[in-house]
């Protein structure tokens, strides 16, 4: 047998990890693992070129695709015609129920940035989706409150982990399998027929793509998987997140590669900014101010979102807006101020032509829906709004130096505090974490630690005087660690100290690691750690 299950078999895991499902994963791995490795090598080579001063541009070799006005993506699939509100969150049992009941049109069941990839979260999340589709899922919290599914449910769209990640719990020929293939394959194998029987289909969000060739790989996987499982071609639909600066230059090509399976594009925020710093952070023209200052209206972000809407609607694809991450608080004044900002952000998106947008909490669904109702009315979308007047140049996509704002000591501390607390929670198995009334995920920690690296690398001046130094950041990290560990048990103190070391390694070194999650998962998370905890 070519596969081996390394992770422990908990209650009902055998319903997910069936021999037939695992053979499907082996087939996917055999067909596509080598191409994945080549594409990851291409990513590294591209980043090395940027380190020499080369900048991205629209590809001359794909100009014919961009210039051809005739091609379109597939029409919206059942359950994806109207996407005015989409809620995101991890597929844990409580979130599954709350998201499906939230009143949102779509739930993004997120195995990626909102899920810490423990073995239990990965397999348990798949089991929760099966149970939700079979309408046998419920949950009772510690206070005795019971959660169950209502009558009207959101359409499920699954976001698998990115190409850069592996799953240690399943090995094929002695090596960990691609996490993307695990998340995609298990869901498709178990839930495609269930979704079709329910009148929808197996739908996905594709994260962190960096090129149209990566989209082509996904499309080939879809074709292969549908043939293997006896599904009609085009059954699978996928929305691609444009959350890397390189993908922004290849939006049309990405839609073209996926056109039979495409459900549109999404405009992220934190991952996109993270990608800009990761690729160009060593250059002074790309130094960004405090994270809170980098809004969707600054010039380089505005260019990206305008181009995305125009690209999508030209090709008949949905354009989905970014995240509203506010978590409602007990303080009415805090809520009023935050909801006002959420409303303004959604009004901008709806006015720009987006067909829907994301929220992170059920308490924001109504606000988002009201805004898009006001623009859409009874129409399911605004695909007819072509935005032909929009033209965006490569220089505008790269106009990071036109971003207003300053770097402040408070901004430095905020990045230290969020990175430490998020990574601490992630090591503890939580991927979506409420911090200071915002729902943070892995993308937040990535941008926070990358900004720290960038400011340190350039000795960036602080608005109140002085500059960002390693001594300043280390002193803040020590203070925040003391605050986090106060009153904790020994095991939890050790976990926070591990998180602090990860911040040091990924933000304070000479080089900037591509992701904190890759090395942190390899060393601190996954089934081997869970087995050790169980044994201890």
Steps between C-alpha positions, in 0.01 A plus 500: 500500500650834394339715771532501875291679761734661753233689690303333781157361416246678718127431520339475152820595316461172311195654331731755336819297460346212307720278280320631191550866596867439576552325166351810336757714682777266382374534142503881528848494650636265233365718222580848631760501781795554266334797328432658838869480589601659169258788554632558852851514355373756248369711787840503665679586174259788436556639847877477447462708182305764689784514753725622216265789420280343231131591529194312372306609192213374289627197309573560132466128424134499611395825333275307261292374794459852639425650158241242392157649585301184429573248774290479817504287812223251572168647617438504877438157648196417718533668838761746372279733296453742792805552723427839652613387845758229569607403851836338569624283782654168599295180458483424870167372622359821651618723215357260243154533652518876563636579153242287321222663706642854475287630215805532274462366148832313512718352775871473429597193703863592553762229543769757422566826688217456753594145599806394697593180312492255787406148400178527698403826329573364153311170528238630742423788264431256217272299729309815595435580134369149438274526805377845392401373156327202661329744741612302805733759649435661837708651780450577869738744666632498858202707619255247361393710200412280203567588137321332207442569131208714389294479183690742271870425472790673330671337202824331609824596325816331632840671511778238505846582628750658261750325274790579734365281782514125561294267719715292736211279604493317167814388322529355150813303417646619828451877447229739618228564243401846375257662745312650205431156357393362840247775568368506145503125449328395821224758460440420133500123559250512785289805422475551124204264465346628820517856365358404163213319671434819698477705179842666521846362424858464625635854512841630605702812573860475375749682726835669442540422131794685349452435129268372228714185482396421856139554392562261209617238749179537697293475182679181398436361848129582463483324163682193634293484821168532321598222259621278788176547698264492202389860534406707193776740392426848635332369816779647713505880526778705655544862598863612497632733765715770343710548810851511353654784304608262222146366453374858464691519172342174376132534594367445149733209439389339829136531399585361157678194637206421730225626271296176491526480880532866599264671742686832506772684689526640852690808617680422823689750710753381756640219285535741209696751709701213646588392145616851409737514798619142453596567138625860515554575869875542461448809282438840667225600253285217636511587872144522631362698797309359798281206401182689589594774252515263202133510407332384182490861378877565487618525137657156447210320670246709312663412168488130586131494596391710202685270262349194667140615452562600138675170425228289657203673344662509156512119519164434670659413835400608849719755678492448878627764741719478806456418865319696768680361804326689783365288786202664675579616853292563811569874480228663282725792410774267378245311294350813351837636394618168358178426313517845346843414357377159382204662328719757326738229380217289359343807337827563322512140378138490386543836331811379320309206351584212732232231504541419870738515791636316801428527872667311784215503752125426477437838663622675183283310251206740526716810451667357191172371359326835544772678305494255209118485506502874447707464183382164366135502600350176367787441256733217606814687394623791288691311234348735243706786641807456284722783631646543150618847599759352736860479382776394738871501422780294648637816661167560676491147638850562640443855627571402861710814552184711465347346814439775758564449871781456750662230706429557868615333817139397561496335156817306577357381831172402337684276255706343778193443717283353225773278354586357843142443611385354172792258467451399865135419428593324174742273686212423732280390210299819429522655154241779532567718805310804628752767607388849597164459323653375175492145370861423413633208296836384368511779241494753784802343668680488166456869425584594860831312509590604142448867582725462802769345278462775239521783750802343669669436166471867407541654847171674431452834682223521760248783490581605857876489453757225493477197274399135498788304650550140602539615861161673486323200349662252739406712801139519379496126437625434852233729647221342296621150588492589869144625462392186313659253743386666822299251705539215252578139573847377402395332174323814382796716596727274295264528203510880514879489524504282188282760328745775599787299352306461175449878487873548554593247231257628238517877565842580647735298281712614207271326251121507485347150497221457246248377760510454875258206469732268308783473754265542798284211379803281432639553850208570729167383353339197344434137599842430652448781751147380576628148562764635737240700690273197524786287629607764748 
